[in-house]
Amino acid sequence: MSALRRILKMLRPHSAWVVAAALAMAGVAIATVFMVFLIGPIFDTVLGAQLPIPGLVAPAGAAAGAHSRVAVEQLGFAKDLKAWFEGAKDSLRRFLPSDAIAILLLGFLSVLAKNVFTYFGHYAIYHAGLATIKDLRDRLMDRLLAQSAVYYQKQPSAVLMSRITNDVERITEVISDRLSDLVQDSFTVVGMVALVLSLNFRLAVAVLIGAPIFLWPIATFARKLRHRSHQSQERLGEMNSVVDEVLKGYRVVQAFGMEAFEAARFRESTRRHFRANLKARKVLALNAPVIEVIGAAGIMGLLLYAHRLISSGTMSTGAFASFLLGLYSLYTPIKRLTKVNMALQGAVAAGERVFAVIDEPVEVKDRPGAHALAGVSQGITFEGVSFAYEPDKPVLRGLDLVVPAGRALALVGASGAGKSTVAQLLPRFWDVQDGRIAIDGTDIRDLTLVSLRGSIGLVTQETVLFNTTVAANIAYGQSTVDPERLRACARAAFAEEFILEFPEGFDTVIGEAGTRLSGGQRQRIAVARALYKDPPILVLDEATSALDAEAEGIVQRAIENLMKGRTALIIAHRLATVRNADSIAVMEEGRVVEQGTHAELLARGGGYARLANLQGITE
């Protein structure tokens, strides 16, 4: 299905507004056509243009039958308008002193009706269009939130931001602004063409046939101007390139005595730019005079033909004025309609990019028949787990680990050993490629993602906070907020003291990414958030590595409060932060090479002992 069809399909839930907009815009077109038609009666009756004018007096026989010939010349649509006009005028005439006032009042009522219909038509189409865009953005965001880390590894965040902002904005332009132009201007063009054809069919056909002849030079000049402008821009780019090179490498230029050479090179680029620019300006200078001369010739021919019609009584001055205004009124809607196609092509391209994101399959999702995790009673096991971010570059190789329920297991090792990958596999940000991860003997892929991730508290090195209040950050993801529990969690995380120092306390907005807080304060908020969630499983991934010694000490005490009674997986570089863990596993190249308590590993004198020695830990 094409992007355009899918966009229009999304309009269906708002079809009532689209129908209302179409009806209102049809009203705009009818009112506009009637306003143009009224120019004839205004000229002929209100201004008295039907009275004989010296030099333009028709022959006696022709003048006597003028009105009858006008009636013969006009076709059905104009006749219907005239009949409706006469009926409306006669109805108003009973309450007004003259036909002229009745005609002017009809003109005012037409303008009023046109603008009322314009307001309701635009409001209805904006409502339908913007509601559709809201639905599209919501679907796009839902899909992005459902995607796994696999997808985000392949898609830069700037590209995704562009999809949800710039590309959707391109679609917005068409589905609200240009759609209203398409509907209203289509009605207006049809109405105006019908009017001018019915006012004088032969004259209208002559104008419509002759129009392309007069438009051809305009199109030719536009094409040449685009070509010359493109050349001018290319030459400007060449000139800027020379300037950029000289300014960046001025030391080299001076050191090699190349000032004269670079000056000559720059003058050559300015000469090329001058010639290309002059050619573009030459086309631009010819454009207006040629178009004006051709336009004047066309208008003179039209006026000459109109003179013959008016002199022979075939057409009144007012009818010609209506005809002329009808032709002029076609210009703006046709011009807008030509722009609709350009905007439409851009919107289709943007829609294809947006729907490519929406259609991207989600790689990490619930298996059929997945059930909720009820808690952790036995523990977590990694059984022969292998994983690679890229083919042929394994990160984990047959990893085996056991984290007993209520115990803390720490993973240590050099950078690139695979520690953080283990932390990302447990909440299924990625799925294992071989082996399995189980909680209480159940493969985590057989658990619902909502229950699995809802059972895990995550505190990482890069603390993610949101531009809202302290309270909202601590209670993030919770449907209700208990103020007493909120304060208790903040207190246990050693965050209550600095929170209450803010004038607004827990209602303080902390800024984007928590910019109003220090690194240690942000991390303590993250610990309080994990405490408030109260998960049975805890994952700490380098939670204190970015902090100074004083902040690390405070956060470490907060983490100790957080870990009480929970099954914890701790990732760390600094061994001092994990020495009290129930068990420590040392990883190298995606495998566990040794495991035990801090004292046992030191006594073995292996990889852990070497790491401890490098960090000055001897006991």
HELIX and SHEET records of a PDB file:
HELIX    1   1 ALA A    3  LYS A    9  1                                   7    
HELIX    2   2 ARG A   12  HIS A   14  5                                   3    
HELIX    3   3 SER A   15  PRO A   41  1                                  27    
HELIX    4   4 ILE A   42  VAL A   46  3                                   5    
HELIX    5   5 ALA A   60  ALA A   64  1                                   5    
HELIX    6   6 ALA A   66  GLU A   73  1                                   8    
HELIX    7   7 GLY A   76  ARG A   93  1                                  18    
HELIX    8   8 ASP A   99  ALA A  146  1                                  48    
HELIX    9   9 ALA A  149  LYS A  154  1                                   6    
HELIX   10  10 SER A  157  SER A  162  1                                   6    
HELIX   11  11 ARG A  163  ASP A  167  3                                   5    
HELIX   12  12 VAL A  168  THR A  172  1                                   5    
HELIX   13  13 GLU A  173  ARG A  178  3                                   6    
HELIX   14  14 LEU A  179  LEU A  199  1                                  21    
HELIX   15  15 PHE A  201  LYS A  248  1                                  48    
HELIX   16  16 TYR A  250  ALA A  255  1                                   6    
HELIX   17  17 GLU A  259  SER A  311  1                                  53    
HELIX   18  18 THR A  317  ASP A  359  1                                  43    
HELIX   19  19 LYS A  419  LEU A  425  1                                   7    
HELIX   20  20 ILE A  444  ASP A  446  5                                   3    
HELIX   21  21 LEU A  449  GLY A  454  1                                   6    
HELIX   22  22 VAL A  470  ILE A  474  1                                   5    
HELIX   23  23 PRO A  483  ALA A  492  1                                  10    
HELIX   24  24 GLU A  496  GLU A  501  1                                   6    
HELIX   25  25 GLY A  505  ASP A  507  5                                   3    
HELIX   26  26 GLU A  512  GLY A  514  5                                   3    
HELIX   27  27 GLY A  519  LYS A  533  1                                  15    
HELIX   28  28 ALA A  549  MET A  563  1                                  15    
HELIX   29  29 LEU A  575  THR A  577  5                                   3    
HELIX   30  30 HIS A  598  ARG A  604  1                                   7    
HELIX   31  31 GLY A  607  LEU A  614  1                                   8    
SHEET    1   A 4 LYS A 393  PRO A 404  0                                        
SHEET    2   A 4 GLY A 379  GLU A 390 -1                                        
SHEET    3   A 4 ASP A 434  ILE A 439 -1                                        
SHEET    4   A 4 THR A 442  ASP A 443 -1                                        
SHEET    1   B 6 ILE A 456  THR A 460  0                                        
SHEET    2   B 6 ILE A 537  ASP A 541  1                                        
SHEET    3   B 6 THR A 567  ILE A 571  1                                        
SHEET    4   B 6 ALA A 408  GLY A 413  1                                        
SHEET    5   B 6 SER A 583  GLU A 588  1                                        
SHEET    6   B 6 ARG A 591  GLY A 596 -1                                        
END                                                                             
